[in-house]
Amino acid sequence: MHMGYHDHRRYPDFSLISNSGNFDHALTCIIITHFHLDHVGALPYFTEVCGYGGPIYMTHPTKVLAPLMLEDYHKVMVDRMGDEEQFTSENVHSCMEKVIAVDLKQTIQVDGDLEIRAYCAGHVLGAAMFYARVGDAAIVYTGDYNMTPDRYLGAAQIDRLQLDLLITESTYATTIRDSKFAREREFLKAVHTCIASGGKVLIPTFALGRAQELCILLEDYWERMNLKVPIYFSGGMTIQANMYSKMLISWTSQKVKEAYTTRNAFDFKHVCSFDRSMIHAPGPCVLFATPGMINGGFSLEVFKQWATSENNLVTLPGYCVAGTVGHKLMSGKPTKIDLDSETKIDVRCQIHQLAFSAHTDSKGIMDLVKFLSPKNVILVHGEKPKMTTLKGKIQAELGIPCYDPANNETVSIESTHYVKADASALFVQSTLCPNFSFKNGTAKDESELGGDSITTSKLQICDVRVSEGLLVMEKNKKTNVVHQDDFFERSET
């Protein structure tokens, strides 16, 4: 789903899959990499309104957490914005009943041809890269991933695979981040400076992912600094998200799992729930509000009220899609933001942008491409000028063909196909003939008593046996590799 639109353009153009609307025939399955709305937001619409009824695969945490995101989105768009072109709560429930949950590294045989396997992507709880293989042709689709561990998730992990194609996100195609410690210190300094002067801090974030990481960071800082300023979560959604994070502790990093025996990292002593009536309450505070891109919901409601004060701070810890309020704030410091023809927001508050996104940076993308060494790469989920730069870098430094297609553009990739073949007796016999080559070489022998070294001449003999044959493939017959004499005999008969 495109988060920058509120009309029909938010959804993919499903007619490109099937003009007739027979999606079950056109698709073998659907794979959902993680629960963020830009990756799962259109699923209930596609299954319950458009009629897709085939299998849907995602990890166990994604199956648990995706309905929270979808229900919250539905509530914001329908209840508060009067949007009718939407799926219902019943649609979300019916859709999730069709989902098949998978474990990491579990191989799933979808049908007689297609095999899939999920790998840890980091990014958010339960996020997965998916490997897919049909016959000898294999691809990996990364979804969103992070090559660096954070405070509660490990880094992406995947086996070294033989791939025809890697489809990778490229959100930060040209960005190389500084150290994580420096970013955390900058964030904490900005927050502390604001609350020390009596201001309010708005942190727009998705309820799942960055909210948990930043809460762990703030909780630790509040303890060390003995701060009494309240930290709030908006509404019940993020509280519910933290509850599920506790339940899904086995999907977190090794460090969090090991500490679980003495303390659950998601038990936040300094964090409490925020009520709408508290928006105008005096005094400093820190508020986490959804959604992260300020494209609607409670984060936009609070932003309208707090943006007018110079004492307040809006810190944007993640990526924001073009067209959202968050993106406008990150593109410079505007003095006014036009929401629509009737609503304008005066922006006097401080704007602080941090690279706290859970997406990998340019170095991480290059590291993954180099590790997997696929025959081809396709870049998606990025900004065109930056994707073009990364495409050139992959081709120049790694020598791998790379593509950055626009929406609706078709790319054709050659796939691997291995053929089992018998070899004729004459062909096998031809490979047994020695094929010697001789090469003079030199070697130095050191004296056992430490004397001068002696250079001697040595003859190197190589036997590289090469034989040329013909691959014969006939309909309804076994494939054969034959010697050319075999072929001519067959042709004469």
MARMI-927968 format. One record per residue (C-alpha): residue in one letter; y, x, z. Coordinates in nm, 3 decimals. Layout:
<nodes>
{r->a; y->Y; x->X; z->Z}
...
</nodes>
This chain:
<nodes>
{r->m; y->0.000; x->0.000; z->0.000}
{r->h; y->0.351; x->0.127; z->-0.085}
{r->m; y->0.555; x->0.102; z->0.234}
{r->g; y->0.887; x->0.113; z->0.048}
{r->y; y->0.844; x->-0.233; z->-0.110}
{r->h; y->0.821; x->-0.583; z->0.037}
{r->d; y->0.733; x->-0.771; z->-0.284}
{r->h; y->0.430; x->-0.760; z->-0.516}
{r->r; y->0.496; x->-0.390; z->-0.587}
{r->r; y->0.360; x->-0.300; z->-0.243}
{r->y; y->0.006; x->-0.356; z->-0.377}
{r->p; y->-0.181; x->-0.149; z->-0.639}
{r->d; y->-0.207; x->-0.296; z->-0.987}
{r->f; y->-0.563; x->-0.425; z->-0.951}
{r->s; y->-0.574; x->-0.536; z->-1.316}
{r->l; y->-0.623; x->-0.168; z->-1.406}
{r->i; y->-0.965; x->-0.191; z->-1.238}
{r->s; y->-1.067; x->-0.513; z->-1.412}
{r->n; y->-0.864; x->-0.738; z->-1.640}
{r->s; y->-1.111; x->-1.021; z->-1.583}
{r->g; y->-1.096; x->-0.989; z->-1.204}
{r->n; y->-1.469; x->-0.913; z->-1.180}
{r->f; y->-1.417; x->-0.630; z->-0.929}
{r->d; y->-1.775; x->-0.634; z->-0.798}
{r->h; y->-1.894; x->-0.534; z->-1.145}
{r->a; y->-1.622; x->-0.272; z->-1.195}
{r->l; y->-1.659; x->-0.100; z->-0.854}
{r->t; y->-1.965; x->0.037; z->-0.674}
{r->c; y->-1.787; x->0.055; z->-0.339}
{r->i; y->-1.455; x->0.108; z->-0.159}
{r->i; y->-1.393; x->0.410; z->0.063}
{r->i; y->-1.116; x->0.400; z->0.327}
{r->t; y->-1.021; x->0.745; z->0.461}
{r->h; y->-0.820; x->0.634; z->0.768}
{r->f; y->-0.632; x->0.346; z->0.929}
{r->h; y->-0.270; x->0.411; z->0.820}
{r->l; y->-0.123; x->0.119; z->0.629}
{r->d; y->-0.048; x->0.317; z->0.313}
{r->h; y->-0.425; x->0.371; z->0.288}
{r->v; y->-0.570; x->0.044; z->0.422}
{r->g; y->-0.283; x->-0.208; z->0.398}
{r->a; y->-0.398; x->-0.379; z->0.077}
{r->l; y->-0.766; x->-0.406; z->0.175}
{r->p; y->-0.767; x->-0.766; z->0.315}
{r->y; y->-0.563; x->-0.883; z->0.017}
{r->f; y->-0.809; x->-0.719; z->-0.226}
{r->t; y->-1.121; x->-0.855; z->-0.058}
{r->e; y->-1.011; x->-1.201; z->0.058}
{r->v; y->-0.747; x->-1.295; z->-0.200}
{r->c; y->-0.856; x->-1.101; z->-0.510}
{r->g; y->-1.225; x->-1.158; z->-0.437}
{r->y; y->-1.387; x->-0.815; z->-0.409}
{r->g; y->-1.718; x->-0.857; z->-0.223}
{r->g; y->-1.887; x->-0.517; z->-0.255}
{r->p; y->-1.951; x->-0.259; z->0.019}
{r->i; y->-1.662; x->-0.093; z->0.209}
{r->y; y->-1.713; x->0.236; z->0.392}
{r->m; y->-1.505; x->0.395; z->0.669}
{r->t; y->-1.568; x->0.585; z->0.994}
{r->h; y->-1.632; x->0.406; z->1.325}
{r->p; y->-1.281; x->0.474; z->1.466}
{r->t; y->-1.119; x->0.352; z->1.145}
{r->k; y->-1.319; x->0.029; z->1.163}
{r->v; y->-1.202; x->-0.020; z->1.523}
{r->l; y->-0.836; x->0.073; z->1.471}
{r->a; y->-0.756; x->-0.058; z->1.121}
{r->p; y->-0.748; x->-0.426; z->1.233}
{r->l; y->-0.478; x->-0.339; z->1.489}
{r->m; y->-0.257; x->-0.196; z->1.216}
{r->l; y->-0.326; x->-0.485; z->0.978}
{r->e; y->-0.264; x->-0.755; z->1.240}
{r->d; y->0.062; x->-0.591; z->1.346}
{r->y; y->0.178; x->-0.560; z->0.983}
{r->h; y->0.089; x->-0.924; z->0.918}
{r->k; y->0.281; x->-1.030; z->1.228}
{r->v; y->0.594; x->-0.836; z->1.127}
{r->m; y->0.595; x->-0.941; z->0.762}
{r->v; y->0.504; x->-1.308; z->0.804}
{r->d; y->0.628; x->-1.413; z->1.148}
{r->r; y->0.957; x->-1.221; z->1.149}
{r->m; y->1.043; x->-1.171; z->0.782}
{r->g; y->0.907; x->-1.499; z->0.647}
{r->d; y->0.691; x->-1.325; z->0.389}
{r->e; y->0.443; x->-1.569; z->0.234}
{r->e; y->0.279; x->-1.339; z->-0.020}
{r->q; y->0.037; x->-1.202; z->0.238}
{r->f; y->-0.311; x->-1.215; z->0.379}
{r->t; y->-0.382; x->-1.412; z->0.696}
{r->s; y->-0.527; x->-1.307; z->1.033}
{r->e; y->-0.847; x->-1.480; z->0.927}
{r->n; y->-0.848; x->-1.264; z->0.612}
{r->v; y->-0.830; x->-0.948; z->0.825}
{r->h; y->-1.125; x->-1.063; z->1.036}
{r->s; y->-1.335; x->-1.162; z->0.732}
{r->c; y->-1.252; x->-0.837; z->0.556}
{r->m; y->-1.357; x->-0.617; z->0.850}
{r->e; y->-1.692; x->-0.798; z->0.874}
{r->k; y->-1.777; x->-0.652; z->0.532}
{r->v; y->-1.714; x->-0.293; z->0.648}
{r->i; y->-2.001; x->-0.044; z->0.692}
{r->a; y->-1.914; x->0.223; z->0.951}
{r->v; y->-2.032; x->0.581; z->0.892}
{r->d; y->-2.060; x->0.898; z->1.101}
{r->l; y->-1.926; x->1.237; z->0.997}
{r->k; y->-2.169; x->1.433; z->0.778}
{r->q; y->-2.391; x->1.126; z->0.740}
{r->t; y->-2.521; x->1.100; z->0.382}
{r->i; y->-2.508; x->0.743; z->0.249}
{r->q; y->-2.700; x->0.641; z->-0.064}
{r->v; y->-2.474; x->0.361; z->-0.189}
{r->d; y->-2.700; x->0.275; z->-0.483}
{r->g; y->-2.946; x->0.451; z->-0.712}
{r->d; y->-2.676; x->0.684; z->-0.846}
{r->l; y->-2.392; x->0.721; z->-0.594}
{r->e; y->-2.416; x->0.929; z->-0.276}
{r->i; y->-2.125; x->0.972; z->-0.030}
{r->r; y->-2.061; x->1.179; z->0.284}
{r->a; y->-1.769; x->1.186; z->0.528}
{r->y; y->-1.612; x->1.502; z->0.671}
{r->c; y->-1.354; x->1.543; z->0.947}
{r->a; y->-0.998; x->1.539; z->0.809}
{r->g; y->-0.799; x->1.590; z->1.131}
{r->h; y->-0.476; x->1.391; z->1.070}
{r->v; y->-0.552; x->1.090; z->1.294}
{r->l; y->-0.845; x->0.966; z->1.500}
{r->g; y->-1.139; x->0.899; z->1.267}
{r->a; y->-0.971; x->1.025; z->0.948}
{r->a; y->-1.222; x->1.151; z->0.692}
{r->m; y->-1.246; x->1.333; z->0.364}
{r->f; y->-1.517; x->1.186; z->0.143}
{r->y; y->-1.763; x->1.373; z->-0.078}
{r->a; y->-1.912; x->1.168; z->-0.361}
{r->r; y->-2.190; x->1.266; z->-0.600}
{r->v; y->-2.341; x->1.093; z->-0.901}
{r->g; y->-2.624; x->1.295; z->-1.052}
{r->d; y->-2.492; x->1.652; z->-1.078}
{r->a; y->-2.124; x->1.552; z->-1.086}
{r->a; y->-1.947; x->1.585; z->-0.750}
{r->i; y->-1.596; x->1.529; z->-0.617}
{r->v; y->-1.410; x->1.535; z->-0.285}
{r->y; y->-1.124; x->1.295; z->-0.209}
{r->t; y->-0.930; x->1.428; z->0.089}
{r->g; y->-0.721; x->1.129; z->0.191}
{r->d; y->-0.462; x->1.264; z->0.438}
{r->y; y->-0.570; x->1.575; z->0.626}
{r->n; y->-0.447; x->1.848; z->0.858}
{r->m; y->-0.570; x->2.207; z->0.849}
{r->t; y->-0.415; x->2.278; z->1.191}
{r->p; y->-0.546; x->2.133; z->1.521}
{r->d; y->-0.303; x->1.940; z->1.740}
{r->r; y->-0.308; x->1.845; z->2.110}
{r->y; y->-0.592; x->1.594; z->2.078}
{r->l; y->-0.754; x->1.638; z->1.734}
{r->g; y->-0.932; x->1.928; z->1.570}
{r->a; y->-0.850; x->2.062; z->1.223}
{r->a; y->-1.016; x->1.940; z->0.904}
{r->q; y->-1.369; x->2.071; z->0.853}
{r->i; y->-1.582; x->2.057; z->0.541}
{r->d; y->-1.886; x->2.237; z->0.397}
{r->r; y->-1.852; x->2.474; z->0.102}
{r->l; y->-1.951; x->2.244; z->-0.184}
{r->q; y->-2.006; x->2.274; z->-0.558}
{r->l; y->-1.737; x->2.044; z->-0.698}
{r->d; y->-1.624; x->1.932; z->-1.041}
{r->l; y->-1.308; x->1.784; z->-0.892}
{r->l; y->-1.099; x->1.795; z->-0.575}
{r->i; y->-0.846; x->1.511; z->-0.532}
{r->t; y->-0.604; x->1.623; z->-0.263}
{r->e; y->-0.295; x->1.479; z->-0.098}
{r->s; y->0.024; x->1.682; z->-0.153}
{r->t; y->0.273; x->1.527; z->0.090}
{r->y; y->0.411; x->1.869; z->0.186}
{r->a; y->0.342; x->2.042; z->-0.145}
{r->t; y->0.616; x->2.305; z->-0.103}
{r->t; y->0.664; x->2.314; z->0.276}
{r->i; y->0.535; x->2.595; z->0.498}
{r->r; y->0.580; x->2.506; z->0.864}
{r->d; y->0.687; x->2.739; z->1.139}
{r->s; y->0.480; x->2.782; z->1.454}
{r->k; y->0.362; x->2.473; z->1.640}
{r->f; y->0.506; x->2.611; z->1.965}
{r->a; y->0.854; x->2.641; z->1.810}
{r->r; y->0.839; x->2.283; z->1.680}
{r->e; y->0.732; x->2.146; z->2.018}
{r->r; y->1.005; x->2.341; z->2.197}
{r->e; y->1.270; x->2.211; z->1.955}
{r->f; y->1.154; x->1.852; z->2.004}
{r->l; y->1.155; x->1.876; z->2.385}
{r->k; y->1.500; x->2.040; z->2.386}
{r->a; y->1.648; x->1.760; z->2.171}
{r->v; y->1.496; x->1.488; z->2.391}
{r->h; y->1.602; x->1.655; z->2.719}
{r->t; y->1.960; x->1.713; z->2.598}
{r->c; y->1.996; x->1.345; z->2.504}
{r->i; y->1.860; x->1.196; z->2.827}
{r->a; y->2.052; x->1.449; z->3.039}
{r->s; y->2.376; x->1.307; z->2.893}
{r->g; y->2.263; x->0.949; z->2.964}
{r->g; y->2.148; x->0.867; z->2.611}
{r->k; y->1.846; x->0.679; z->2.480}
{r->v; y->1.584; x->0.839; z->2.254}
{r->l; y->1.413; x->0.631; z->1.985}
{r->i; y->1.096; x->0.783; z->1.843}
{r->p; y->0.978; x->0.568; z->1.551}
{r->t; y->0.609; x->0.638; z->1.506}
{r->f; y->0.285; x->0.478; z->1.402}
{r->a; y->0.104; x->0.342; z->1.707}
{r->l; y->-0.195; x->0.564; z->1.640}
{r->g; y->-0.175; x->0.936; z->1.581}
{r->r; y->0.162; x->1.100; z->1.644}
{r->a; y->0.232; x->0.863; z->1.936}
{r->q; y->-0.067; x->1.000; z->2.127}
{r->e; y->0.011; x->1.365; z->2.050}
{r->l; y->0.379; x->1.332; z->2.146}
{r->c; y->0.293; x->1.139; z->2.462}
{r->i; y->0.057; x->1.416; z->2.573}
{r->l; y->0.339; x->1.666; z->2.506}
{r->l; y->0.604; x->1.463; z->2.693}
{r->e; y->0.369; x->1.384; z->2.981}
{r->d; y->0.307; x->1.755; z->3.036}
{r->y; y->0.683; x->1.834; z->3.010}
{r->w; y->0.782; x->1.553; z->3.248}
{r->e; y->0.534; x->1.690; z->3.503}
{r->r; y->0.661; x->2.047; z->3.475}
{r->m; y->1.029; x->1.948; z->3.489}
{r->n; y->0.980; x->1.672; z->3.749}
{r->l; y->1.172; x->1.421; z->3.534}
{r->k; y->1.207; x->1.057; z->3.643}
{r->v; y->1.350; x->0.911; z->3.320}
{r->p; y->1.115; x->0.636; z->3.194}
{r->i; y->0.906; x->0.675; z->2.878}
{r->y; y->0.823; x->0.345; z->2.710}
{r->f; y->0.580; x->0.214; z->2.451}
{r->s; y->0.697; x->-0.088; z->2.253}
{r->g; y->0.490; x->-0.404; z->2.291}
{r->g; y->0.117; x->-0.419; z->2.349}
{r->m; y->0.002; x->-0.253; z->2.030}
{r->t; y->0.047; x->0.109; z->2.135}
{r->i; y->-0.093; x->0.035; z->2.482}
{r->q; y->-0.397; x->-0.112; z->2.307}
{r->a; y->-0.412; x->0.192; z->2.081}
{r->n; y->-0.422; x->0.423; z->2.383}
{r->m; y->-0.706; x->0.216; z->2.527}
{r->y; y->-0.908; x->0.265; z->2.208}
{r->s; y->-0.823; x->0.636; z->2.208}
{r->k; y->-0.990; x->0.657; z->2.550}
{r->m; y->-1.294; x->0.470; z->2.419}
{r->l; y->-1.323; x->0.700; z->2.115}
{r->i; y->-1.292; x->1.024; z->2.311}
{r->s; y->-1.598; x->1.167; z->2.131}
{r->w; y->-1.393; x->1.183; z->1.809}
{r->t; y->-1.119; x->1.398; z->1.966}
{r->s; y->-1.093; x->1.778; z->1.986}
{r->q; y->-1.336; x->1.988; z->2.186}
{r->k; y->-1.061; x->2.072; z->2.437}
{r->v; y->-0.991; x->1.704; z->2.513}
{r->k; y->-1.363; x->1.626; z->2.540}
{r->e; y->-1.421; x->1.913; z->2.782}
{r->a; y->-1.127; x->1.806; z->3.001}
{r->y; y->-1.251; x->1.446; z->3.008}
{r->t; y->-1.483; x->1.513; z->3.303}
{r->t; y->-1.179; x->1.570; z->3.530}
{r->r; y->-0.902; x->1.376; z->3.350}
{r->n; y->-0.861; x->1.153; z->3.047}
{r->a; y->-0.582; x->1.294; z->2.828}
{r->f; y->-0.473; x->0.938; z->2.743}
{r->d; y->-0.404; x->0.832; z->3.102}
{r->f; y->-0.024; x->0.863; z->3.091}
{r->k; y->0.134; x->0.855; z->3.436}
{r->h; y->0.496; x->0.850; z->3.311}
{r->v; y->0.452; x->0.599; z->3.027}
{r->c; y->0.488; x->0.222; z->3.062}
{r->s; y->0.533; x->-0.085; z->2.846}
{r->f; y->0.872; x->-0.187; z->2.704}
{r->d; y->1.002; x->-0.542; z->2.686}
{r->r; y->1.249; x->-0.667; z->2.427}
{r->s; y->1.489; x->-0.772; z->2.705}
{r->m; y->1.527; x->-0.402; z->2.801}
{r->i; y->1.698; x->-0.299; z->2.474}
{r->h; y->2.045; x->-0.332; z->2.630}
{r->a; y->1.947; x->-0.204; z->2.977}
{r->p; y->2.172; x->0.079; z->3.103}
{r->g; y->2.054; x->0.433; z->3.162}
{r->p; y->1.858; x->0.693; z->2.968}
{r->c; y->1.504; x->0.640; z->2.841}
{r->v; y->1.258; x->0.747; z->2.573}
{r->l; y->1.103; x->0.475; z->2.355}
{r->f; y->0.813; x->0.495; z->2.111}
{r->a; y->0.844; x->0.204; z->1.865}
{r->t; y->0.648; x->0.103; z->1.557}
{r->p; y->0.649; x->0.130; z->1.260}
{r->g; y->0.715; x->0.498; z->1.203}
{r->m; y->0.917; x->0.463; z->0.883}
{r->i; y->1.158; x->0.203; z->1.036}
{r->n; y->1.075; x->-0.030; z->0.748}
{r->g; y->1.064; x->-0.339; z->0.972}
{r->g; y->0.926; x->-0.442; z->1.308}
{r->f; y->1.044; x->-0.336; z->1.651}
{r->s; y->1.159; x->0.015; z->1.556}
{r->l; y->1.410; x->-0.138; z->1.313}
{r->e; y->1.521; x->-0.395; z->1.570}
{r->v; y->1.592; x->-0.124; z->1.830}
{r->f; y->1.752; x->0.106; z->1.571}
{r->k; y->2.008; x->-0.161; z->1.484}
{r->q; y->2.119; x->-0.173; z->1.849}
{r->w; y->2.101; x->0.196; z->1.943}
{r->a; y->2.230; x->0.353; z->1.620}
{r->t; y->2.590; x->0.262; z->1.700}
{r->s; y->2.617; x->0.497; z->2.004}
{r->e; y->2.686; x->0.870; z->1.969}
{r->n; y->2.496; x->0.936; z->2.293}
{r->n; y->2.166; x->0.811; z->2.150}
{r->l; y->1.912; x->1.004; z->1.949}
{r->v; y->1.667; x->0.903; z->1.676}
{r->t; y->1.405; x->1.172; z->1.627}
{r->l; y->1.184; x->1.135; z->1.321}
{r->p; y->0.854; x->1.317; z->1.370}
{r->g; y->0.677; x->1.223; z->1.050}
{r->y; y->0.693; x->1.161; z->0.675}
{r->c; y->0.885; x->0.858; z->0.548}
{r->v; y->0.837; x->0.695; z->0.207}
{r->a; y->1.138; x->0.656; z->-0.025}
{r->g; y->1.306; x->0.318; z->0.020}
{r->t; y->1.256; x->0.300; z->0.398}
{r->v; y->1.531; x->0.339; z->0.660}
{r->g; y->1.350; x->0.646; z->0.792}
{r->h; y->1.371; x->0.816; z->0.452}
{r->k; y->1.744; x->0.740; z->0.426}
{r->l; y->1.800; x->0.900; z->0.767}
{r->m; y->1.599; x->1.208; z->0.669}
{r->s; y->1.789; x->1.249; z->0.342}
{r->g; y->2.117; x->1.330; z->0.522}
{r->k; y->2.324; x->1.177; z->0.799}
{r->p; y->2.455; x->0.848; z->0.659}
{r->t; y->2.740; x->0.669; z->0.840}
{r->k; y->2.619; x->0.330; z->0.715}
{r->i; y->2.283; x->0.196; z->0.601}
{r->d; y->2.257; x->-0.118; z->0.388}
{r->l; y->1.945; x->-0.313; z->0.480}
{r->d; y->2.026; x->-0.592; z->0.236}
{r->s; y->2.333; x->-0.757; z->0.084}
{r->e; y->2.422; x->-0.914; z->0.418}
{r->t; y->2.317; x->-0.651; z->0.676}
{r->k; y->2.483; x->-0.314; z->0.724}
{r->i; y->2.415; x->-0.076; z->1.014}
{r->d; y->2.677; x->0.165; z->1.151}
{r->v; y->2.502; x->0.496; z->1.218}
{r->r; y->2.676; x->0.702; z->1.488}
{r->c; y->2.372; x->0.825; z->1.678}
{r->q; y->2.227; x->1.174; z->1.649}
{r->i; y->1.949; x->1.217; z->1.392}
{r->h; y->1.686; x->1.481; z->1.455}
{r->q; y->1.411; x->1.553; z->1.206}
{r->l; y->1.096; x->1.737; z->1.309}
{r->a; y->0.792; x->1.855; z->1.115}
{r->f; y->0.555; x->1.673; z->1.351}
{r->s; y->0.367; x->1.512; z->1.070}
{r->a; y->-0.014; x->1.527; z->1.078}
{r->h; y->-0.026; x->1.621; z->0.710}
{r->t; y->-0.121; x->1.973; z->0.612}
{r->d; y->0.147; x->2.197; z->0.462}
{r->s; y->0.148; x->2.392; z->0.134}
{r->k; y->-0.049; x->2.681; z->0.283}
{r->g; y->-0.313; x->2.441; z->0.416}
{r->i; y->-0.355; x->2.279; z->0.073}
{r->m; y->-0.392; x->2.619; z->-0.093}
{r->d; y->-0.644; x->2.728; z->0.173}
{r->l; y->-0.859; x->2.420; z->0.114}
{r->v; y->-0.848; x->2.456; z->-0.266}
{r->k; y->-0.939; x->2.824; z->-0.237}
{r->f; y->-1.224; x->2.751; z->0.006}
{r->l; y->-1.381; x->2.475; z->-0.205}
{r->s; y->-1.303; x->2.643; z->-0.542}
{r->p; y->-1.352; x->2.324; z->-0.747}
{r->k; y->-1.354; x->2.330; z->-1.125}
{r->n; y->-1.051; x->2.099; z->-1.133}
{r->v; y->-0.782; x->1.972; z->-0.893}
{r->i; y->-0.582; x->1.649; z->-0.901}
{r->l; y->-0.274; x->1.617; z->-0.679}
{r->v; y->-0.184; x->1.273; z->-0.538}
{r->h; y->0.023; x->1.129; z->-0.251}
{r->g; y->0.335; x->1.342; z->-0.302}
{r->e; y->0.675; x->1.376; z->-0.466}
{r->k; y->0.667; x->1.462; z->-0.836}
{r->p; y->0.895; x->1.773; z->-0.841}
{r->k; y->0.712; x->1.929; z->-0.546}
{r->m; y->0.371; x->1.840; z->-0.691}
{r->t; y->0.469; x->2.013; z->-1.015}
{r->t; y->0.554; x->2.330; z->-0.822}
{r->l; y->0.223; x->2.325; z->-0.632}
{r->k; y->0.033; x->2.253; z->-0.954}
{r->g; y->0.179; x->2.570; z->-1.110}
{r->k; y->0.092; x->2.773; z->-0.802}
{r->i; y->-0.272; x->2.656; z->-0.800}
{r->q; y->-0.311; x->2.738; z->-1.169}
{r->a; y->-0.135; x->3.075; z->-1.147}
{r->e; y->-0.287; x->3.207; z->-0.822}
{r->l; y->-0.633; x->3.047; z->-0.826}
{r->g; y->-0.689; x->2.997; z->-1.199}
{r->i; y->-0.803; x->2.638; z->-1.148}
{r->p; y->-0.690; x->2.360; z->-1.389}
{r->c; y->-0.464; x->2.125; z->-1.193}
{r->y; y->-0.320; x->1.782; z->-1.273}
{r->d; y->-0.045; x->1.570; z->-1.115}
{r->p; y->-0.077; x->1.237; z->-1.300}
{r->a; y->0.174; x->0.956; z->-1.262}
{r->n; y->0.063; x->0.610; z->-1.151}
{r->n; y->-0.139; x->0.435; z->-1.425}
{r->e; y->-0.195; x->0.764; z->-1.612}
{r->t; y->-0.555; x->0.850; z->-1.709}
{r->v; y->-0.698; x->1.200; z->-1.663}
{r->s; y->-1.032; x->1.298; z->-1.817}
{r->i; y->-1.235; x->1.563; z->-1.632}
{r->e; y->-1.552; x->1.725; z->-1.765}
{r->s; y->-1.841; x->1.681; z->-1.523}
{r->t; y->-2.149; x->1.891; z->-1.457}
{r->h; y->-2.489; x->1.777; z->-1.580}
{r->y; y->-2.800; x->1.986; z->-1.513}
{r->v; y->-3.104; x->1.932; z->-1.732}
{r->k; y->-3.460; x->2.027; z->-1.631}
{r->a; y->-3.635; x->2.183; z->-1.927}
{r->d; y->-3.977; x->2.327; z->-2.010}
{r->a; y->-3.992; x->2.669; z->-2.178}
{r->s; y->-4.231; x->2.739; z->-2.465}
{r->a; y->-4.486; x->3.018; z->-2.428}
{r->l; y->-4.327; x->3.215; z->-2.712}
{r->f; y->-3.982; x->3.195; z->-2.546}
{r->v; y->-4.122; x->3.311; z->-2.210}
{r->q; y->-4.306; x->3.597; z->-2.384}
{r->s; y->-3.982; x->3.707; z->-2.552}
{r->t; y->-3.816; x->3.747; z->-2.212}
{r->l; y->-4.090; x->3.987; z->-2.097}
{r->c; y->-3.996; x->4.258; z->-2.346}
{r->p; y->-3.819; x->4.547; z->-2.168}
{r->n; y->-3.452; x->4.595; z->-2.253}
{r->f; y->-3.372; x->4.938; z->-2.117}
{r->s; y->-3.026; x->5.090; z->-2.106}
{r->f; y->-2.952; x->5.444; z->-1.987}
{r->k; y->-2.643; x->5.573; z->-1.813}
{r->n; y->-2.554; x->5.916; z->-1.677}
{r->g; y->-2.415; x->5.924; z->-1.324}
{r->t; y->-2.314; x->6.181; z->-1.066}
{r->a; y->-2.380; x->6.203; z->-0.692}
{r->k; y->-2.264; x->6.437; z->-0.414}
{r->d; y->-2.517; x->6.576; z->-0.164}
{r->e; y->-2.378; x->6.711; z->0.166}
{r->s; y->-2.548; x->7.018; z->0.317}
{r->e; y->-2.721; x->6.951; z->0.651}
{r->l; y->-2.549; x->7.260; z->0.795}
{r->g; y->-2.203; x->7.144; z->0.695}
{r->g; y->-2.180; x->7.364; z->0.388}
{r->d; y->-2.024; x->7.278; z->0.054}
{r->s; y->-2.131; x->6.959; z->-0.116}
{r->i; y->-2.345; x->6.985; z->-0.427}
{r->t; y->-2.277; x->6.764; z->-0.726}
{r->t; y->-2.587; x->6.660; z->-0.917}
{r->s; y->-2.636; x->6.463; z->-1.236}
{r->k; y->-2.851; x->6.149; z->-1.214}
{r->l; y->-2.986; x->5.923; z->-1.486}
{r->q; y->-2.946; x->5.551; z->-1.420}
{r->i; y->-3.190; x->5.314; z->-1.592}
{r->c; y->-3.117; x->4.942; z->-1.623}
{r->d; y->-3.348; x->4.670; z->-1.751}
{r->v; y->-3.146; x->4.357; z->-1.832}
{r->r; y->-3.376; x->4.115; z->-2.009}
{r->v; y->-3.198; x->3.866; z->-2.227}
{r->s; y->-3.359; x->3.630; z->-2.472}
{r->e; y->-3.201; x->3.378; z->-2.701}
{r->g; y->-3.358; x->3.037; z->-2.733}
{r->l; y->-3.282; x->2.688; z->-2.854}
{r->l; y->-3.238; x->2.384; z->-2.630}
{r->v; y->-3.417; x->2.087; z->-2.786}
{r->m; y->-3.327; x->1.739; z->-2.657}
{r->e; y->-3.497; x->1.441; z->-2.821}
{r->k; y->-3.485; x->1.076; z->-2.723}
{r->n; y->-3.769; x->0.970; z->-2.493}
{r->k; y->-3.908; x->1.325; z->-2.489}
{r->k; y->-3.894; x->1.606; z->-2.235}
{r->t; y->-3.624; x->1.867; z->-2.290}
{r->n; y->-3.753; x->2.206; z->-2.408}
{r->v; y->-3.623; x->2.561; z->-2.447}
{r->v; y->-3.799; x->2.715; z->-2.745}
{r->h; y->-3.797; x->3.042; z->-2.935}
{r->q; y->-3.640; x->3.023; z->-3.278}
{r->d; y->-3.981; x->3.081; z->-3.440}
{r->d; y->-4.112; x->2.773; z->-3.254}
{r->f; y->-3.821; x->2.573; z->-3.387}
{r->f; y->-3.872; x->2.680; z->-3.748}
{r->e; y->-4.246; x->2.602; z->-3.726}
{r->r; y->-4.166; x->2.254; z->-3.594}
{r->s; y->-3.909; x->2.202; z->-3.869}
{r->e; y->-4.157; x->2.299; z->-4.140}
{r->t; y->-4.419; x->2.059; z->-4.005}
</nodes>
